[in-house]
Amino acid sequence: MVLKNLEVTMKITHFNDVLLEDVNVEGADKTKIRWLISKKDNAPNFAMRMFEVEAGGHTPFHSHDWEHEVFVLHGTGALVTEEGEKPFQQWDVIFVEPYLKHQFKNTDDTLLRFLCVVPHSHQTAKMSGNPLGDKPANNC
Amino acid sequence: MVLKNLEVTMKITHFNDVLLEDVNVEGADKTKIRWLISKKDNAPNFAMRMFEVEAGGHTPFHSHDWEHEVFVLHGTGALVTEEGEKPFQQWDVIFVEPYLKHQFKNTDDTLLRFLCVVPHSHQTAKMSGNPLGDKPANNC
């Protein structure tokens, strides 16, 4: 399908078919990542990643000026902030605002797996103007 | 925690504790939505929604100038485009580019449940400049 001289496409893939990569940044331990949807897919605004944190593992305890939108797919963990730890579990939704110092850690003996969506550093295409971005934008 | 005169917070909640609303737009059938993370949470760039499509249900067959980043949590369905239908199942990742005419439909007799992330129509805060938005941005 060609529209406006652009090939407009889609992708469907099982997450296991997306490369699992080590997270080597300082402060991370026993943590891996899959870039499920990224700029490589022509995603214009944000990236969907999957994190896999083994028992005893954690992401860095840090802050940054972008947000996290997280969905927990498997396992049990804690969100660490400067105010302490808050537990989370499978099927929890987690929103971390920009600038909040945070860490995700596995608190159980099974794999912790969660999605984490982040904005791109720079837009790769015109920012989509979604007039239905607010309620009642109840379609998909 | 106060930073730059802003209260910087987070939220952790089970998806079942987020309001389940009917999708009443034309072309949708047997479809409900939960706004898991939205502007109401001060999300600056994009919204994470969960769709629940009952057996026989579907979203509208339509196009728009924003993308979908989707993760299938439960059930079996098909992504309908003008080129036909492509099946998907639990744990699949789906990326739908802007302008592609599409529909999500349940093709089984159990509930279809998926996440669908979309950009806001307008930014509610300064666009986060994520210098780690591209690989190797392997932290969370």
Interface residues (C-beta under 8 A of the other chain):
Chain A: M1 L3 K4 L6 V8 T9 M10 K11 I12 T13 H14 F15 N16 V18 E21 D22 V23 N24 V25 G27 A28 T31 I33 W35 L36 I37 S38 K39 D41 N42 A43 P44 N45 F46 A47 M48 R49 F51 T59 P60 H62 H64 D65 W66 E67 H68 E69 V70 F71 L73 L79 T81 E82 E83 K86 F88 Q89 W91 D92 V93 I94 F95 V96 E97 P98 Y99 L100 K101 H102 F104 L115 C116 V117 V118 P119 H120 S121 H122 Q123 A125 M127 S128 G129 N130 P131 L132 G133 D134 K135 P136 A137 N138 N139 C140
Chain B: M1 L3 K4 L6 V8 T9 M10 K11 I12 T13 H14 F15 N16 V18 E21 D22 V23 N24 V25 G27 A28 T31 I33 W35 L36 I37 S38 K39 D41 N42 A43 P44 N45 F46 A47 M48 R49 F51 T59 P60 H62 H64 D65 W66 E67 H68 E69 V70 F71 L73 L79 T81 E82 E83 K86 F88 Q89 W91 D92 V93 I94 F95 V96 E97 P98 Y99 L100 K101 H102 F104 L115 C116 V117 V118 P119 H120 S121 H122 Q123 A125 M127 S128 G129 N130 P131 L132 G133 D134 K135 P136 A137 N138 N139 C140
